[in-house]
Amino acid sequence: MEVIVIESETFKAIQGMFETIQRQIIELAAENKKLKSDYWLTTSETAKYLKISTKSLEKYQLDIGYNQIGGKDKRFKKSDIDAWLAKNYLKSSK
């Protein structure tokens, strides 16, 4: 076994990086869990999920379906988005 010696400041910096990575993993896992459930997404969340702009989403929103109460931000049901994606899936002819 080889022993590596590093300065205490370097160790603390590396430890800080690992803590940052750990927090990011926890946040991503929570976001992933939220997206897997039948959850209502905002317009910006839906656009991000589809990897399109909110302007492009406006073209598809009637096909996907959404809910809007009192003129506020539209809400898209994740299961409806996934069903719309599946319905519009084009398989490669190769």
C-alpha positions as CSV (number, residue, x, y, z in Angstrom):
1,M,0.0,0.0,0.0
2,E,1.3,3.4,-0.9
3,V,0.7,6.4,1.4
4,I,0.1,9.8,-0.1
5,V,0.7,12.9,1.9
6,I,-1.2,16.1,1.1
7,E,-1.4,19.5,2.7
8,S,-4.3,20.1,5.1
9,E,-5.6,23.0,2.9
10,T,-5.6,20.8,-0.2
11,F,-7.4,18.0,1.8
12,K,-10.1,20.5,2.9
13,A,-10.5,21.8,-0.6
14,I,-11.0,18.2,-1.9
15,Q,-13.4,17.4,1.0
16,G,-15.4,20.5,0.1
17,M,-15.6,19.4,-3.5
18,F,-16.9,16.0,-2.4
19,E,-19.5,17.6,-0.2
20,T,-20.7,19.8,-3.2
21,I,-20.9,16.7,-5.4
22,Q,-22.9,14.9,-2.7
23,R,-25.4,17.7,-2.4
24,Q,-25.8,17.9,-6.2
25,I,-26.4,14.1,-6.3
26,I,-29.0,14.4,-3.6
27,E,-30.8,17.3,-5.4
28,L,-30.7,15.4,-8.8
29,A,-32.1,12.2,-7.1
30,A,-34.9,14.3,-5.6
31,E,-35.7,15.9,-8.9
32,N,-35.6,12.5,-10.7
33,K,-38.0,11.0,-8.1
34,K,-40.3,14.0,-8.6
35,L,-40.3,13.6,-12.4
36,K,-41.0,9.8,-12.2
37,S,-44.2,10.3,-10.3
38,D,-47.4,11.6,-11.8
39,Y,-46.5,15.2,-11.1
40,W,-47.7,18.5,-12.5
41,L,-44.9,20.5,-14.2
42,T,-44.8,24.2,-14.9
43,T,-44.3,25.5,-18.4
44,S,-40.6,26.1,-17.8
45,E,-40.2,22.7,-16.2
46,T,-42.0,21.0,-19.1
47,A,-39.9,22.8,-21.6
48,K,-36.7,21.8,-19.7
49,Y,-38.0,18.2,-19.5
50,L,-38.6,18.1,-23.3
51,K,-35.4,20.0,-24.0
52,I,-37.2,22.6,-26.0
53,S,-37.9,26.3,-25.5
54,T,-41.1,27.6,-23.9
55,K,-41.9,29.2,-27.3
56,S,-41.7,25.7,-29.0
57,L,-43.8,24.2,-26.2
58,E,-46.6,26.6,-27.1
59,K,-46.9,24.8,-30.5
60,Y,-47.5,21.5,-28.7
61,Q,-49.4,22.4,-25.6
62,L,-52.8,21.7,-27.0
63,D,-51.7,18.2,-28.2
64,I,-50.2,17.4,-24.8
65,G,-52.9,18.9,-22.6
66,Y,-52.5,21.2,-19.7
67,N,-54.3,22.8,-16.8
68,Q,-54.5,26.6,-16.1
69,I,-56.3,28.1,-13.2
70,G,-57.0,31.8,-13.0
71,G,-54.7,32.8,-15.8
72,K,-51.6,31.6,-13.9
73,D,-48.8,29.5,-15.3
74,K,-50.0,26.4,-17.2
75,R,-49.4,23.0,-15.6
76,F,-48.6,19.9,-17.6
77,K,-49.1,16.4,-16.2
78,K,-46.0,14.4,-16.6
79,S,-47.9,11.2,-17.6
80,D,-49.6,13.2,-20.3
81,I,-46.2,14.5,-21.6
82,D,-44.8,11.0,-21.6
83,A,-47.9,9.6,-23.4
84,W,-47.6,12.4,-26.0
85,L,-43.9,11.6,-26.5
86,A,-44.7,7.9,-27.0
87,K,-47.5,8.7,-29.4
88,N,-45.2,10.9,-31.5
89,Y,-42.3,8.5,-31.4
90,L,-40.8,7.9,-34.9
91,K,-38.8,4.7,-35.2
92,S,-35.7,4.9,-37.5
93,S,-36.1,3.0,-40.7
94,K,-32.4,1.8,-40.6
